[in-house]
Amino acid sequence: MTDELILQEVNKSYGPDILMLRDVNLTLAKGTHLSVLGPSGSGKTTLLRIIAGLESIDSGNILFNGKSLQDIPPYKRSFGYMFQDFALFPHMNVFQNVAFGLKMKNKDKGEIKTRVGKMLELTGLSGYENRNVNELSGGERQRVALARTLAPSPRLLMLDEPLSSLDRVLRQNLLGELTDIIATLNITTIFVTHDHEEAFAAGSTVLIMKEGRIEQKGSREDLIQRPANEWVRHFLS
């Protein structure tokens, strides 16, 4: 696999006293499923947002397929971002929500109908096209959000705490479904979570963050058997 996403010495702050990312270097090969794990405030969501282009960086560079993303707006990056609260459009039904990104790309009606149908089938929502999203369960809304994110065929999929708004039992049930869906896709994925179980299930590689820095990146075996320092050892215990 060739390197697809590269972050070089990336720094991001919110004022002089709040440094969220500190000299972040990251190389992510095409097709990698990466989990980003860390406590609240460690910079996980900020990392996603600067990759997506929703926030600018103070210094450093971000490259995708060898090209800098610095001057490329979010809508031209062709990345998929699934928000923590799903951010579904309440005035649209399931079909309209999933079709939204395709309409923004000016796809024709036939192509939109076919693509939405495939995404609903992939996420187990066939037959839900005309449902009001406000009447869906939390798990169903989560799957609609995933289908909407995947519909435009993003080059990179980013999931920001996609299960955190659900109760524990539902989270455990949906984790397997979500990881199965991701596994069927040949797409680079970044899955952000503060939950150890989710991180190890969703990513073949796990990156651990603390106070805006990358403490360690590796497989579950690497992290547990060969922690980089005492903080990582304690965090994973």
HUTAFEN-V602413 format. One record per backbone hydrogen bond with DSSP energy under -0.5 kcal/mol. NH is the residue of the N-H (numbers start at 1). CO is the residue of the C=O. Records with the same first field share a line. If there is no record, write none. Layout:
BEGIN
NH->CO / CO
END
This chain:
BEGIN
4->28
5->28
6->63
7->26
8->61
9->7
10->24
11->59
12->21
14->18
18->15
19->17
20->12 / 18
21->12
22->212
23->21
24->10
26->7
28->5
29->27
30->2
32->29
34->32 / 189
35->205
36->191
37->35 / 207
38->193
39->209
42->39
47->43
48->44
49->45
50->46
51->47
52->48
53->49
54->49
55->49
58->11
59->11
61->8
63->6
64->67
65->4
67->64
69->62
72->69
73->71
76->73
77->73 / 74
78->74
79->74
80->156
82->158
83->81
86->83
87->85
90->88
92->89
94->131
95->129
97->93
98->94
99->95
100->96 / 97
103->99
104->100
105->101
106->103
107->102
112->108
113->109
114->110
115->111
116->112
117->113
118->114
119->115
120->116
121->117
122->118
123->119
124->121
125->120
126->120
128->125
131->128
133->92
135->132
136->133
141->137
142->138
143->139
144->140
145->141
146->142
147->143
148->144
149->145
150->146
151->147
152->148
153->150
155->78
156->78
157->188
158->80
159->190
160->82 / 158
161->159 / 192
164->161
166->163
171->167
172->168
173->169
174->170
175->171
176->172
177->173
178->174
179->175
180->176
181->177
182->178
183->179
184->180 / 181
185->181 / 182
187->185
188->155
189->32
190->157
191->34
192->159 / 190
193->36
196->194
199->195
200->196
201->197
202->198
203->199
204->33
205->33
206->218
207->35
208->216
209->37 / 207
210->213
212->42
213->210
215->208 / 213
216->208
218->206
223->219
224->220
225->221
226->222
233->229
234->230
235->231
236->232
237->233 / 234
END
